Amino acid sequence: MGQKILLFCLFFFCWTLAAQAQTRQLTGKVTDEAAKGLPGVSIVVKGKQQGTVTDVDGQYRLPISEAEPVTLIFSFVGYESQEIEAGTRSAIDITLKPNDNALSEVVVVGYGTQKKSDLTGAISTIGSREVAGRQTIQISEALQGSIAGVSVTRSSGAPGAGANILIRGITTIGTNNPLVIVDGVPVSSIDNVNPGDVENITVLKDAASAAIYGSRGAAGVILVTTKRAKSGQSSLEYTYEYGVQRATAMPEYVGVQDYMRYFNEQTTNDGASAGPFAPGLIDNYLDSNRVNPDLFPNTNWQKSLLTRRNAPRQRHDLVFTMGTGKIKTKASLGYTNSGAFYDNRSYNRYLFRINNDLQVNNKMSLNLDVFYKRTTNNGNANELPNNTFNPIYESRVMPPIYDDVYSDGRLAFGKDGRNPLAQLRDGGFTKTLNNQIGGRITLNYKPVAGLTLTALIAPVFDLDKNKYFSRQIRYTNPDGSNSTVVNQARTVLTEGRQESIAMNGQVLANYVKDFKGGHNIDALVGYEENYRSFETLSASRSGFALTDFPYLNSGSTELRDNAGSANESGLHSVFGRLQYNYKSKYFIQGNLRSDLSSRFAPAYREAIYPSLSAGWTISEESFIKNIPWLSFLKVRGSWGKAGNERLLDKDGNPAYYPYMATIDFSNALFYQNGSVVPLTGGGQQVYAVENISWETSRTTDFGIDAAFLNDRLSVAADYYMKKTTDILLPLDIPLYLGYDKPNQNAGVLNVRGWELELAWREKINAFSYSVSANLSDAKSTVGDLKGTEFRGDQIIRNGSEYNEWFGYLSNGLFQTQDEITGAPVLNVTTMPGDVRYVDVNKDGKITTDDKVLLGGALPRYLYGGNLRADYAGVDFGISFQGVAKKLSRLNTDAVQPFAEAFGNMPAEMVGNFWSLNNTAQQNLAATYPRLSRTSNAANYSLSDYWLINGGYFRLKNVTLGYTLGQSAVKKAGIQSLRFYLSANDVFSLSKFPKYLDPESASYAYPIVATFMAGATIRF
């Protein structure tokens, strides 16, 4: 036995020596055009799972075989890859050239990738630098102005608020949100991904590119690809950022004496002999306030409630990257926290993601991804989610004559127990806690050259809970005695739990083959299943003896309630794609998808969505190929169908069983034993139409892609026509049936538009810069809707724009009683100083028949752009965005006085409203009508009087960064260290008054400007 062991050891030693004799060390340095070492360059032995990566100075060391020829592949993001045969050399130094040809980039498309130069559909993409460079918490906001044809709108800057995304205008009357796919898996929101984790975002805008997603692609598709580790990478990166948020615009209100004077004027204008505030009281009010502020309050409610001029925001990101030959891992943990301008309002979010790539052998690889999201949204009593208590609204509507706190610090009544400051301090809280955990397992198998088989399964679990605790507040009188005044009848606690699961499974087969003679095909077939289920439970109690113990068991058992619901849906799909090109000159592509949706009856649940597109790369033709200033020129065209299965019920909520006669439960009054009692009952409320089916969108698109001057200038332009048919609408049925109107396939909507994208990129020695801009137009016109739908002051009817303003035409203000006598008026109480309307139908009176279409509420033109520059470690970036040809209504909180018949008066109106106290010349120049409650409904009815040009230009982001040179940090084991200053939404131009932000909604949390400083260190 001992001899065998000795012989084995000797054999092993000799084999090791032989192996060492057959390898040698190859060293070298990789530099850029400025002879500066490039860190992180991947160096791989071609055809083998063997490689390394350059260090901070661009140096590398790699053992290679002596026994066989070796070819090395040098690759780095943003640079052209190079292949070099090692030969007998022991050292190889190379210089990588920047990859300035954006058309050679590979972009993500539905269930695969394509070279940008090979695309035949309308597809736009942005990279990680554009997304992360916006310095936003939410990805949806980072898209604003980034891509032509993509509209991103905000109405609030509240902590955790996102934005609404539209692609190429309005597609349907119901849900117009695009489908969002992250790493091949559908998700509920694009904001579930950390902006720092994004590698690129691709937007599929036409049906030819989105038809592969069938019934979910009518509103467009957004594909998000997250970052993954590359072979040879090894780093640990940490980013810290701190910022402050400041309102871009805030309305102001009159002081206490002016409030009383103007309130008196309003009262006498409406027929009273005198106002409620005596002249002596008004004249001496400030003196009385100094003597006894409890009896003569003078409260600045905005200052009292919004105690912070600057709201804090901070962000932490930790990223670990490790890439070897067979295992590559990228893990990130992000934390963000946002505060508010008032107390007890905050939002924080944890995002964890780990992406693993495993190479099992030469034919099989595996992707294993896991992510976790946890968000906490904290607010005041009844503030979330239904906004019953809105501190911004309260701070603007409450006039100064009501007290917030007594002089000794005790909470005052406010207005009859309505004291928003008391609500902030003692009114309770709301808290929503959302947890989402999911993952993706993808198996890729390549049995033969060109064929890839893929199997994917991706579960996502949502476990959410909410808690709303609205506490009763008992006030004291100014003298300190107990009062009977309370803010609400009881203390109420409501808790809810929601649980959902979404499961996505895919099986794909992709075959790519290049044939002799320049023929190339790429064929894809696949099967996909989507399943989701949702269940909710809620419980509530009131009558709490202990108002400091927010738990259900401390509430009254006599005053309790509970509720619950559940739903589920499924989608089964088969799809395929065939691409063919000849010598990268002529392209043709076809897509076909068949969907089966559980939302429709079995006989009507299948739909087929085809598309066809073609392209011609003219620059590859011999007659144009040698033009020196033309780098690339391609024309393309496409046609396709996509669908919409995301239907809504009568209340605007998702409809999962619209074809079925469902039972709705509610309380009703019954007469029993001589008395009326409430009982819970159930019954069918909506008439069921079994044969309803999909909404279908057909799009025709013509485009051109071009590059000039050695690819420094690139241009992309598109013109498209989109028509959506079979839109589900609630059509009238005979009243004697006794049911609400059911949805039926009837509506038609048309969209026409164009898009233009321009970009210039150049590198001059160590200085590089890029400039890009985009401009688009989309007009959504309503076709046949089988009637008219009124949406407040907007309308949807045949021939109108979608949600077009619908109201009266105005002709200034009535100045005298003689002008009113015999003139058509809206109501009999019309007086001088009221708005004069045009009698459109000439019937001698103003009625709703005189209302006309006034213009679109949606923007026609969208534009945006970026400027980026880098030099000697300094990086600088500017982003801008805007809209044009849009009509906006002036916000009620800034132009209408005395809301709720007691509210505050905007300072902007002072000196600008019609008044009996003005001269005739002053009244002719007046902007606002007279002060009146009885004429409010008429004066503030929608008309062109209150519509203004809603276009604006906004500076979205300015960032200045500096990265320390490697010589300054490498001794500490640091790869790089970057510091930066950044600002978002700091400047805008518009026709809006200075106290209004062009994006803000009425009484909404203000749009904010954010000023940030941060640092990123990489080890």
DAPE-V540481 format. One record per residue. N is the residue number from 1. RES is the residue in three letters. D_FIRST is the distance of its C-alpha to the first C-alpha in whole Angstrom. Layout:
BEGIN
n = <N/N>
res = <RES/RES>
d_first = <D_FIRST/D_FIRST>
END
This chain:
BEGIN
n = <1/2/3/4/5/6/7/8/9/10/11/12/13/14/15/16/17/18/19/20/21/22/23/24/25/26/27/28/29/30/31/32/33/34/35/36/37/38/39/40/41/42/43/44/45/46/47/48/49/50/51/52/53/54/55/56/57/58/59/60/61/62/63/64/65/66/67/68/69/70/71/72/73/74/75/76/77/78/79/80/81/82/83/84/85/86/87/88/89/90/91/92/93/94/95/96/97/98/99/100/101/102/103/104/105/106/107/108/109/110/111/112/113/114/115/116/117/118/119/120/121/122/123/124/125/126/127/128/129/130/131/132/133/134/135/136/137/138/139/140/141/142/143/144/145/146/147/148/149/150/151/152/153/154/155/156/157/158/159/160/161/162/163/164/165/166/167/168/169/170/171/172/173/174/175/176/177/178/179/180/181/182/183/184/185/186/187/188/189/190/191/192/193/194/195/196/197/198/199/200/201/202/203/204/205/206/207/208/209/210/211/212/213/214/215/216/217/218/219/220/221/222/223/224/225/226/227/228/229/230/231/232/233/234/235/236/237/238/239/240/241/242/243/244/245/246/247/248/249/250/251/252/253/254/255/256/257/258/259/260/261/262/263/264/265/266/267/268/269/270/271/272/273/274/275/276/277/278/279/280/281/282/283/284/285/286/287/288/289/290/291/292/293/294/295/296/297/298/299/300/301/302/303/304/305/306/307/308/309/310/311/312/313/314/315/316/317/318/319/320/321/322/323/324/325/326/327/328/329/330/331/332/333/334/335/336/337/338/339/340/341/342/343/344/345/346/347/348/349/350/351/352/353/354/355/356/357/358/359/360/361/362/363/364/365/366/367/368/369/370/371/372/373/374/375/376/377/378/379/380/381/382/383/384/385/386/387/388/389/390/391/392/393/394/395/396/397/398/399/400/401/402/403/404/405/406/407/408/409/410/411/412/413/414/415/416/417/418/419/420/421/422/423/424/425/426/427/428/429/430/431/432/433/434/435/436/437/438/439/440/441/442/443/444/445/446/447/448/449/450/451/452/453/454/455/456/457/458/459/460/461/462/463/464/465/466/467/468/469/470/471/472/473/474/475/476/477/478/479/480/481/482/483/484/485/486/487/488/489/490/491/492/493/494/495/496/497/498/499/500/501/502/503/504/505/506/507/508/509/510/511/512/513/514/515/516/517/518/519/520/521/522/523/524/525/526/527/528/529/530/531/532/533/534/535/536/537/538/539/540/541/542/543/544/545/546/547/548/549/550/551/552/553/554/555/556/557/558/559/560/561/562/563/564/565/566/567/568/569/570/571/572/573/574/575/576/577/578/579/580/581/582/583/584/585/586/587/588/589/590/591/592/593/594/595/596/597/598/599/600/601/602/603/604/605/606/607/608/609/610/611/612/613/614/615/616/617/618/619/620/621/622/623/624/625/626/627/628/629/630/631/632/633/634/635/636/637/638/639/640/641/642/643/644/645/646/647/648/649/650/651/652/653/654/655/656/657/658/659/660/661/662/663/664/665/666/667/668/669/670/671/672/673/674/675/676/677/678/679/680/681/682/683/684/685/686/687/688/689/690/691/692/693/694/695/696/697/698/699/700/701/702/703/704/705/706/707/708/709/710/711/712/713/714/715/716/717/718/719/720/721/722/723/724/725/726/727/728/729/730/731/732/733/734/735/736/737/738/739/740/741/742/743/744/745/746/747/748/749/750/751/752/753/754/755/756/757/758/759/760/761/762/763/764/765/766/767/768/769/770/771/772/773/774/775/776/777/778/779/780/781/782/783/784/785/786/787/788/789/790/791/792/793/794/795/796/797/798/799/800/801/802/803/804/805/806/807/808/809/810/811/812/813/814/815/816/817/818/819/820/821/822/823/824/825/826/827/828/829/830/831/832/833/834/835/836/837/838/839/840/841/842/843/844/845/846/847/848/849/850/851/852/853/854/855/856/857/858/859/860/861/862/863/864/865/866/867/868/869/870/871/872/873/874/875/876/877/878/879/880/881/882/883/884/885/886/887/888/889/890/891/892/893/894/895/896/897/898/899/900/901/902/903/904/905/906/907/908/909/910/911/912/913/914/915/916/917/918/919/920/921/922/923/924/925/926/927/928/929/930/931/932/933/934/935/936/937/938/939/940/941/942/943/944/945/946/947/948/949/950/951/952/953/954/955/956/957/958/959/960/961/962/963/964/965/966/967/968/969/970/971/972/973/974/975/976/977/978/979/980/981/982/983/984/985/986/987/988/989/990/991/992/993/994/995/996/997/998/999/1000/1001/1002/1003/1004/1005/1006/1007/1008/1009/1010/1011/1012/1013/1014/1015/1016/1017/1018/1019>
res = <MET/GLY/GLN/LYS/ILE/LEU/LEU/PHE/CYS/LEU/PHE/PHE/PHE/CYS/TRP/THR/LEU/ALA/ALA/GLN/ALA/GLN/THR/ARG/GLN/LEU/THR/GLY/LYS/VAL/THR/ASP/GLU/ALA/ALA/LYS/GLY/LEU/PRO/GLY/VAL/SER/ILE/VAL/VAL/LYS/GLY/LYS/GLN/GLN/GLY/THR/VAL/THR/ASP/VAL/ASP/GLY/GLN/TYR/ARG/LEU/PRO/ILE/SER/GLU/ALA/GLU/PRO/VAL/THR/LEU/ILE/PHE/SER/PHE/VAL/GLY/TYR/GLU/SER/GLN/GLU/ILE/GLU/ALA/GLY/THR/ARG/SER/ALA/ILE/ASP/ILE/THR/LEU/LYS/PRO/ASN/ASP/ASN/ALA/LEU/SER/GLU/VAL/VAL/VAL/VAL/GLY/TYR/GLY/THR/GLN/LYS/LYS/SER/ASP/LEU/THR/GLY/ALA/ILE/SER/THR/ILE/GLY/SER/ARG/GLU/VAL/ALA/GLY/ARG/GLN/THR/ILE/GLN/ILE/SER/GLU/ALA/LEU/GLN/GLY/SER/ILE/ALA/GLY/VAL/SER/VAL/THR/ARG/SER/SER/GLY/ALA/PRO/GLY/ALA/GLY/ALA/ASN/ILE/LEU/ILE/ARG/GLY/ILE/THR/THR/ILE/GLY/THR/ASN/ASN/PRO/LEU/VAL/ILE/VAL/ASP/GLY/VAL/PRO/VAL/SER/SER/ILE/ASP/ASN/VAL/ASN/PRO/GLY/ASP/VAL/GLU/ASN/ILE/THR/VAL/LEU/LYS/ASP/ALA/ALA/SER/ALA/ALA/ILE/TYR/GLY/SER/ARG/GLY/ALA/ALA/GLY/VAL/ILE/LEU/VAL/THR/THR/LYS/ARG/ALA/LYS/SER/GLY/GLN/SER/SER/LEU/GLU/TYR/THR/TYR/GLU/TYR/GLY/VAL/GLN/ARG/ALA/THR/ALA/MET/PRO/GLU/TYR/VAL/GLY/VAL/GLN/ASP/TYR/MET/ARG/TYR/PHE/ASN/GLU/GLN/THR/THR/ASN/ASP/GLY/ALA/SER/ALA/GLY/PRO/PHE/ALA/PRO/GLY/LEU/ILE/ASP/ASN/TYR/LEU/ASP/SER/ASN/ARG/VAL/ASN/PRO/ASP/LEU/PHE/PRO/ASN/THR/ASN/TRP/GLN/LYS/SER/LEU/LEU/THR/ARG/ARG/ASN/ALA/PRO/ARG/GLN/ARG/HIS/ASP/LEU/VAL/PHE/THR/MET/GLY/THR/GLY/LYS/ILE/LYS/THR/LYS/ALA/SER/LEU/GLY/TYR/THR/ASN/SER/GLY/ALA/PHE/TYR/ASP/ASN/ARG/SER/TYR/ASN/ARG/TYR/LEU/PHE/ARG/ILE/ASN/ASN/ASP/LEU/GLN/VAL/ASN/ASN/LYS/MET/SER/LEU/ASN/LEU/ASP/VAL/PHE/TYR/LYS/ARG/THR/THR/ASN/ASN/GLY/ASN/ALA/ASN/GLU/LEU/PRO/ASN/ASN/THR/PHE/ASN/PRO/ILE/TYR/GLU/SER/ARG/VAL/MET/PRO/PRO/ILE/TYR/ASP/ASP/VAL/TYR/SER/ASP/GLY/ARG/LEU/ALA/PHE/GLY/LYS/ASP/GLY/ARG/ASN/PRO/LEU/ALA/GLN/LEU/ARG/ASP/GLY/GLY/PHE/THR/LYS/THR/LEU/ASN/ASN/GLN/ILE/GLY/GLY/ARG/ILE/THR/LEU/ASN/TYR/LYS/PRO/VAL/ALA/GLY/LEU/THR/LEU/THR/ALA/LEU/ILE/ALA/PRO/VAL/PHE/ASP/LEU/ASP/LYS/ASN/LYS/TYR/PHE/SER/ARG/GLN/ILE/ARG/TYR/THR/ASN/PRO/ASP/GLY/SER/ASN/SER/THR/VAL/VAL/ASN/GLN/ALA/ARG/THR/VAL/LEU/THR/GLU/GLY/ARG/GLN/GLU/SER/ILE/ALA/MET/ASN/GLY/GLN/VAL/LEU/ALA/ASN/TYR/VAL/LYS/ASP/PHE/LYS/GLY/GLY/HIS/ASN/ILE/ASP/ALA/LEU/VAL/GLY/TYR/GLU/GLU/ASN/TYR/ARG/SER/PHE/GLU/THR/LEU/SER/ALA/SER/ARG/SER/GLY/PHE/ALA/LEU/THR/ASP/PHE/PRO/TYR/LEU/ASN/SER/GLY/SER/THR/GLU/LEU/ARG/ASP/ASN/ALA/GLY/SER/ALA/ASN/GLU/SER/GLY/LEU/HIS/SER/VAL/PHE/GLY/ARG/LEU/GLN/TYR/ASN/TYR/LYS/SER/LYS/TYR/PHE/ILE/GLN/GLY/ASN/LEU/ARG/SER/ASP/LEU/SER/SER/ARG/PHE/ALA/PRO/ALA/TYR/ARG/GLU/ALA/ILE/TYR/PRO/SER/LEU/SER/ALA/GLY/TRP/THR/ILE/SER/GLU/GLU/SER/PHE/ILE/LYS/ASN/ILE/PRO/TRP/LEU/SER/PHE/LEU/LYS/VAL/ARG/GLY/SER/TRP/GLY/LYS/ALA/GLY/ASN/GLU/ARG/LEU/LEU/ASP/LYS/ASP/GLY/ASN/PRO/ALA/TYR/TYR/PRO/TYR/MET/ALA/THR/ILE/ASP/PHE/SER/ASN/ALA/LEU/PHE/TYR/GLN/ASN/GLY/SER/VAL/VAL/PRO/LEU/THR/GLY/GLY/GLY/GLN/GLN/VAL/TYR/ALA/VAL/GLU/ASN/ILE/SER/TRP/GLU/THR/SER/ARG/THR/THR/ASP/PHE/GLY/ILE/ASP/ALA/ALA/PHE/LEU/ASN/ASP/ARG/LEU/SER/VAL/ALA/ALA/ASP/TYR/TYR/MET/LYS/LYS/THR/THR/ASP/ILE/LEU/LEU/PRO/LEU/ASP/ILE/PRO/LEU/TYR/LEU/GLY/TYR/ASP/LYS/PRO/ASN/GLN/ASN/ALA/GLY/VAL/LEU/ASN/VAL/ARG/GLY/TRP/GLU/LEU/GLU/LEU/ALA/TRP/ARG/GLU/LYS/ILE/ASN/ALA/PHE/SER/TYR/SER/VAL/SER/ALA/ASN/LEU/SER/ASP/ALA/LYS/SER/THR/VAL/GLY/ASP/LEU/LYS/GLY/THR/GLU/PHE/ARG/GLY/ASP/GLN/ILE/ILE/ARG/ASN/GLY/SER/GLU/TYR/ASN/GLU/TRP/PHE/GLY/TYR/LEU/SER/ASN/GLY/LEU/PHE/GLN/THR/GLN/ASP/GLU/ILE/THR/GLY/ALA/PRO/VAL/LEU/ASN/VAL/THR/THR/MET/PRO/GLY/ASP/VAL/ARG/TYR/VAL/ASP/VAL/ASN/LYS/ASP/GLY/LYS/ILE/THR/THR/ASP/ASP/LYS/VAL/LEU/LEU/GLY/GLY/ALA/LEU/PRO/ARG/TYR/LEU/TYR/GLY/GLY/ASN/LEU/ARG/ALA/ASP/TYR/ALA/GLY/VAL/ASP/PHE/GLY/ILE/SER/PHE/GLN/GLY/VAL/ALA/LYS/LYS/LEU/SER/ARG/LEU/ASN/THR/ASP/ALA/VAL/GLN/PRO/PHE/ALA/GLU/ALA/PHE/GLY/ASN/MET/PRO/ALA/GLU/MET/VAL/GLY/ASN/PHE/TRP/SER/LEU/ASN/ASN/THR/ALA/GLN/GLN/ASN/LEU/ALA/ALA/THR/TYR/PRO/ARG/LEU/SER/ARG/THR/SER/ASN/ALA/ALA/ASN/TYR/SER/LEU/SER/ASP/TYR/TRP/LEU/ILE/ASN/GLY/GLY/TYR/PHE/ARG/LEU/LYS/ASN/VAL/THR/LEU/GLY/TYR/THR/LEU/GLY/GLN/SER/ALA/VAL/LYS/LYS/ALA/GLY/ILE/GLN/SER/LEU/ARG/PHE/TYR/LEU/SER/ALA/ASN/ASP/VAL/PHE/SER/LEU/SER/LYS/PHE/PRO/LYS/TYR/LEU/ASP/PRO/GLU/SER/ALA/SER/TYR/ALA/TYR/PRO/ILE/VAL/ALA/THR/PHE/MET/ALA/GLY/ALA/THR/ILE/ARG/PHE>
d_first = <0/4/5/5/6/9/10/11/13/14/15/17/18/20/21/23/25/26/27/29/30/32/33/36/38/42/44/48/51/53/57/60/63/64/61/60/56/55/52/50/50/48/46/44/42/44/42/39/38/38/41/42/45/48/48/52/53/52/49/45/42/40/37/37/36/36/35/38/42/42/45/46/48/50/52/54/57/60/59/58/55/54/51/50/48/45/45/44/46/44/47/49/52/54/57/58/61/63/63/66/67/67/67/63/62/60/62/61/63/63/59/58/59/62/63/66/67/67/68/71/72/74/71/71/68/67/64/63/65/68/67/65/68/71/69/70/68/69/68/71/73/71/72/76/77/74/74/78/79/77/79/78/80/80/83/81/79/78/75/72/75/74/76/77/76/78/77/80/82/83/82/83/85/82/79/78/75/73/69/66/63/60/57/58/59/63/63/67/67/67/67/64/62/61/63/61/58/60/59/62/65/66/69/70/74/75/75/73/70/70/71/67/67/70/72/71/72/76/76/73/69/68/64/62/59/57/55/51/48/47/44/44/46/46/48/50/54/56/60/63/66/70/73/76/78/82/85/86/89/91/94/97/100/103/104/106/109/109/107/110/113/111/110/114/115/113/114/118/117/116/120/119/122/120/116/114/114/118/118/119/115/114/116/115/111/109/111/111/107/107/109/107/104/104/107/107/103/102/99/97/94/92/92/91/89/87/86/84/85/81/78/75/72/68/65/61/59/55/53/49/48/44/43/40/39/38/40/43/45/48/50/53/55/59/62/65/68/72/75/79/82/83/81/78/77/74/71/67/64/61/59/55/53/50/49/45/44/41/40/37/37/39/41/41/43/44/46/46/49/51/54/56/60/62/65/68/72/74/78/81/82/83/82/79/78/82/84/86/87/87/87/88/91/92/92/94/97/97/101/101/104/101/99/96/96/98/99/97/94/94/94/97/98/98/100/100/97/95/94/91/90/90/87/85/85/85/85/82/79/77/73/71/67/66/62/60/57/55/52/51/48/49/46/47/45/46/45/47/48/52/51/50/50/50/50/52/52/54/56/58/59/62/63/66/69/72/74/78/80/83/85/89/90/94/96/98/102/103/104/101/102/100/101/100/99/95/93/92/93/90/86/84/80/78/75/73/69/68/65/64/61/61/59/58/56/56/54/55/54/55/55/56/57/58/60/61/65/64/64/62/62/60/60/59/60/59/59/60/61/62/63/64/66/68/69/71/72/75/77/80/82/85/87/85/86/83/83/81/78/77/75/77/77/80/82/85/83/87/86/83/82/79/78/75/74/72/71/69/69/67/66/65/65/64/64/64/64/65/65/66/67/68/67/67/71/72/70/71/69/70/69/69/68/69/69/70/71/71/74/77/78/75/78/78/75/73/74/73/73/73/73/74/74/74/74/75/74/77/75/73/76/77/81/80/76/77/79/78/79/78/74/74/76/75/78/77/78/77/78/76/77/75/76/76/75/75/79/81/83/86/85/83/80/77/78/75/77/80/81/81/84/82/84/84/85/88/90/94/97/98/101/100/103/105/103/101/97/94/91/88/88/87/88/88/89/88/89/86/86/84/84/83/80/79/80/80/80/81/80/81/80/81/79/78/76/76/75/77/77/73/72/73/76/75/77/77/80/80/83/83/85/83/85/84/85/85/85/85/88/90/93/96/96/100/100/101/97/97/93/92/92/89/87/87/86/89/89/89/88/88/86/87/85/84/81/81/78/78/75/75/72/72/70/72/69/68/71/70/72/73/76/76/79/79/83/83/86/86/89/88/91/92/93/94/93/96/97/97/95/96/93/95/97/95/95/94/96/97/97/96/93/90/91/94/97/100/103/106/108/110/113/112/114/117/120/123/124/126/123/122/125/125/122/119/117/113/115/118/117/117/118/119/115/114/112/114/112/113/115/113/114/118/119/120/117/114/111/108/109/110/106/104/101/101/97/94/92/88/88/89/87/84/82/80/78/76/76/72/72/69/69/67/66/69/69/72/73/76/77/80/81/84/86/90/92/92/95/94/96/97/95/97/96/97/101/102/103/104/101/101/105/104/101/101/103/101/102/102/105/107/110/109/110/114/116/120/119/119/121/122/120/117/117/117/114/112/108/108/110/112/111/111/109/112/111/107/106/109/108/104/104/102/104/103/105/101/99/98/96/92/91/89/87/84/82/78/76/76/73/72/69/67/64/63/61/58/58/60/57/54/53/53/50/53/53/57/60/63/66/69/72/73/76/77/80/82/85/87/90/92/96/95/97/95/94/92/89/89/86/87/88/91/90/86/84/85/83/81/80/77/76/73/71/67/64/60/57/54/51>
END
